[in-house]
Amino acid sequence: MRFDWTDLQVFLQVCDAGSMTAAAQRCHLTLAAVSARIRALEEANELVLLHRQARGVTPTLAGEILARHARLVFEQVQRLERDLLLARGAPVQPLVVLANSSALARPLAPALADCAGDGRTVVVRESASEATVQALRSGAAEVGIVSDAVDTRGLLARELGPDPLVLVVATGHALAACESVPFAAVLGQPWVAWGEQSALSAHLQLRAAALGARLPARFTYPQAAGVLQLVARGAGVTVLPQAVVDLHAGAAVACVRLEERWAQRRLLVCHREGGPALRAQVADALLRAWRLVAPPAGVQLPPV
């Protein structure tokens, strides 16, 4: 498959606007030019990307997949541009810390602030665990927080602690009284997603796809607190790390254990051995900061 940058940009504008006419205005192109680019994109990939209706257009399943990946590609290009700009004026390379959605919900900023003494720039980014491990091995990042479900061979990995994923429902929901449920039980429920492009959302979509299903979001909200408020009001269900729910204890929701092994995950802090001293300092600081967040009752954290 071959993709043209401009075609992808035009396609995203069509998806965002819901209309080829509005997208043409945004892109400063004629309607015919926009239509031709979308048609060429569909023909080149032998896929129908848009549902065309009298009142506008909406992406098909293939269109949603293309849009999601196109946004990630453009976001990565923007990161590349930012890193190159930093490299142009910086005497040393920034130290990049990658973490998944759950880790970023923890109060880790004080730990990073304590490591800024040598004047080196520290950049924190959200990343799925699989992508984080690849970035660490390639040298694109220095420190990462990942799930123990990924292969960390070749990296120095130390356990932070348990980070189970749980089904979150309103207290009056039919599943609230269950002790545990399989992930398949979630697939028929209205879904509330935490972040449109979050690492956790991508992970759950992959788990649903493995079961031959999708998780079409009824609501997508960027902050966990908003997701919990929507769930508490009966707008749908979601899956979140137990620790994230605990940080918002005032929400009127119930947590139900997921039966799958992948949901009973633990988090690791990883980095390559050797290298700059700041790399190990950041990892040590993250380990200490993790222990400032009280674990669930009965859970023993590993020693630092």
C-alpha positions in Angstrom: 0.0 0.0 0.0 1.2 3.5 -0.8 0.0 6.7 0.8 0.4 10.3 -0.2 0.8 12.8 2.6 -1.6 15.3 1.1 -4.2 12.6 0.5 -4.0 11.6 4.1 -4.3 15.2 5.3 -7.3 15.8 3.1 -8.9 12.5 4.3 -8.5 13.6 8.0 -10.1 17.0 7.2 -13.1 15.2 5.6 -13.5 12.9 8.6 -13.2 15.9 11.0 -15.6 18.1 9.0 -18.1 15.4 8.1 -18.4 17.0 4.7 -16.3 17.1 1.5 -17.5 20.6 0.9 -16.4 21.8 4.3 -13.1 19.9 3.9 -12.5 21.6 0.6 -12.8 25.0 2.3 -10.4 24.0 5.0 -7.8 22.7 2.6 -8.3 25.6 0.1 -9.1 23.1 -2.6 -12.0 22.6 -5.0 -14.7 20.1 -4.1 -13.8 18.1 -7.2 -10.1 18.0 -6.1 -11.1 16.7 -2.7 -13.4 14.1 -4.1 -10.8 13.0 -6.6 -8.1 12.5 -3.9 -10.5 10.5 -1.7 -11.5 8.3 -4.6 -7.8 7.8 -5.5 -7.1 6.8 -1.9 -9.9 4.3 -2.0 -9.0 2.8 -5.3 -5.3 2.5 -4.5 -6.1 0.5 -1.4 -9.2 -1.3 -2.8 -11.3 -0.1 0.2 -14.4 2.0 0.8 -13.3 4.6 3.3 -16.4 6.8 3.6 -20.2 6.3 3.8 -21.5 9.0 1.4 -24.9 10.4 2.4 -27.0 13.4 1.4 -26.1 15.2 4.6 -22.4 14.4 4.6 -19.9 11.6 5.0 -18.8 9.3 7.8 -15.9 6.9 7.9 -16.4 3.2 7.4 -14.6 0.7 9.6 -11.6 0.9 7.2 -11.9 4.7 7.2 -11.8 4.8 11.0 -8.7 2.6 11.1 -7.0 4.7 8.4 -7.8 7.9 10.3 -6.5 6.6 13.6 -3.2 5.5 12.1 -2.9 8.7 10.0 -3.3 10.8 13.1 -0.5 8.8 14.9 1.8 9.2 11.9 1.3 13.0 11.8 1.8 13.2 15.5 5.0 11.2 15.2 6.2 13.6 12.4 5.4 16.6 14.7 7.5 14.9 17.5 10.3 14.4 15.0 10.2 18.1 14.1 10.2 19.1 17.7 13.2 16.8 18.6 15.2 18.2 15.6 14.5 21.7 16.8 15.6 20.8 20.3 18.7 19.2 18.9 19.5 22.3 16.8 19.9 24.5 19.9 20.7 22.0 22.6 24.2 21.0 23.6 23.0 17.5 24.6 20.2 15.2 23.5 17.0 15.4 25.6 16.3 12.5 27.9 13.0 11.0 26.7 10.7 9.1 29.2 7.9 7.1 27.8 5.0 5.8 29.9 1.6 4.2 29.3 -1.7 5.8 30.2 -1.9 4.4 33.7 1.6 5.5 34.7 0.9 9.0 33.5 -2.1 9.2 35.8 0.2 8.8 38.8 1.8 11.8 40.6 5.2 11.2 39.0 6.1 14.8 38.2 7.9 15.5 41.6 10.2 12.5 40.9 11.2 13.9 37.5 11.7 17.4 39.0 14.3 16.0 41.4 16.3 14.7 38.4 16.7 18.0 36.6 19.8 19.1 38.3 22.3 18.6 35.5 20.5 21.0 33.1 19.5 18.3 30.6 16.1 18.6 29.0 13.6 15.8 30.1 10.7 15.0 27.7 7.8 12.8 28.9 5.5 11.2 26.4 2.6 8.7 26.4 3.4 5.5 24.6 2.0 2.0 24.4 4.2 -0.6 26.1 5.2 -2.4 22.9 6.3 0.9 21.2 8.1 1.9 24.4 10.2 -1.3 24.5 11.1 -0.8 20.8 12.1 2.9 21.4 14.3 1.9 24.4 16.1 -0.8 22.4 16.7 1.6 19.4 17.9 4.5 21.6 14.9 6.7 20.8 14.0 6.9 24.5 16.0 6.5 27.7 13.5 5.3 30.3 10.1 3.6 30.0 7.2 2.4 32.1 5.6 -0.6 30.6 3.3 -3.5 31.3 4.9 -6.9 32.2 3.0 -8.4 29.2 5.7 -7.2 26.8 9.1 -8.7 26.2 11.8 -6.7 28.0 14.7 -8.9 27.2 17.9 -6.9 26.7 16.7 -4.2 29.1 17.2 -3.6 32.8 13.6 -4.0 34.1 12.5 -3.5 37.7 9.0 -4.0 39.1 7.0 -1.0 40.1 4.0 -2.9 41.4 0.5 -4.3 40.4 -1.6 -2.4 38.0 -4.7 -4.5 37.2 -7.3 -3.4 34.7 -10.9 -3.5 35.9 -14.3 -3.1 34.3 -15.9 0.1 35.6 -19.7 0.4 35.7 -22.3 2.6 37.4 -23.3 1.3 40.8 -26.7 0.4 39.5 -25.5 -1.5 36.5 -26.4 -5.1 36.0 -22.7 -6.1 36.1 -21.9 -4.2 39.3 -22.8 -7.2 41.5 -20.5 -9.6 39.6 -17.3 -10.7 41.3 -15.6 -11.0 37.9 -16.5 -11.0 34.2 -14.7 -12.0 31.0 -13.7 -9.1 28.7 -16.2 -10.5 26.1 -19.0 -9.3 28.4 -17.9 -5.7 27.8 -18.2 -5.8 24.1 -22.0 -5.5 23.9 -22.1 -2.5 26.3 -22.0 1.2 25.4 -18.4 2.2 25.7 -16.7 5.2 27.3 -13.2 5.6 26.0 -10.3 7.3 28.0 -8.6 9.4 25.4 -9.0 9.2 21.6 -5.3 8.2 21.0 -4.3 6.9 24.4 -2.1 3.8 24.8 -4.8 2.1 26.9 -7.5 2.7 24.3 -5.3 1.2 21.5 -4.5 -1.8 23.7 -8.2 -2.5 24.4 -9.1 -2.1 20.8 -6.5 -4.8 20.0 -8.0 -7.1 22.6 -11.4 -6.6 21.2 -10.2 -7.2 17.7 -8.7 -10.5 18.8 -12.2 -11.5 19.8 -13.5 -10.5 16.4 -15.2 -7.4 17.8 -14.9 -3.6 18.1 -15.2 -1.1 20.8 -17.1 1.8 19.2 -17.0 4.6 21.7 -20.3 6.3 22.7 -18.2 8.9 24.5 -14.5 9.7 24.3 -13.1 11.9 27.1 -9.4 12.9 27.6 -9.3 12.9 31.4 -10.0 9.9 33.6 -12.1 11.9 36.0 -14.5 12.8 33.2 -14.6 9.2 32.0 -15.7 8.1 35.5 -18.3 10.8 35.7 -19.8 9.7 32.4 -19.8 6.0 33.7 -21.4 7.0 37.0 -24.2 8.7 35.1 -25.0 5.6 33.1 -23.5 6.8 29.8 -21.7 3.5 29.4 -18.9 1.3 30.8 -15.2 1.4 30.6 -12.0 -0.4 31.5 -9.4 1.5 33.5 -6.4 0.7 35.8 -7.7 0.1 39.4 -5.2 2.7 40.6 -6.6 5.3 38.4 -10.1 4.6 39.7 -8.7 4.8 43.3 -7.3 8.2 42.6 -10.9 9.4 42.0 -12.6 7.7 44.9 -15.5 10.0 45.0 -17.0 8.6 41.7 -20.2 6.6 42.2 -18.9 3.6 40.3 -18.2 -0.1 40.9 -15.1 -2.0 39.8 -15.4 -5.6 38.5 -12.4 -7.8 38.1 -11.6 -8.9 34.5 -10.9 -12.6 34.3 -8.2 -12.5 31.6 -4.5 -12.8 32.5 -3.6 -9.8 30.5 -5.7 -7.7 32.8 -3.8 -8.8 35.9 -0.8 -6.9 34.8 2.2 -5.4 36.7 4.2 -2.3 35.7 7.9 -2.2 35.1 10.4 0.6 34.8 12.9 -0.2 32.1 16.1 1.2 30.6 19.2 0.1 28.8 22.2 -0.8 31.0 25.0 1.7 31.2 24.7 5.1 29.5 24.3 8.4 31.1 23.9 8.5 34.9 20.7 10.5 34.6 19.0 7.5 33.0 19.4 5.3 36.2 18.7 8.3 38.4 15.3 8.9 36.7 14.4 5.2 37.0 15.4 5.1 40.7 13.3 8.3 41.3 10.3 6.8 39.6 10.6 3.7 41.8 10.6 5.8 44.9 7.7 8.0 43.7 5.6 4.9 43.0 5.7 3.9 46.6 4.3 7.3 47.7 1.0 6.1 46.2 -0.6 3.8 48.7 -1.1 0.3 47.3 -4.5 -1.6 47.6 -5.0 -3.4 50.9 -3.0 -6.6 51.1 -0.7 -5.8 48.2 3.1 -6.0 48.9 5.3 -3.8 46.8 8.7 -5.1 45.8 11.8 -3.6 47.5 13.6 -0.7 45.7 
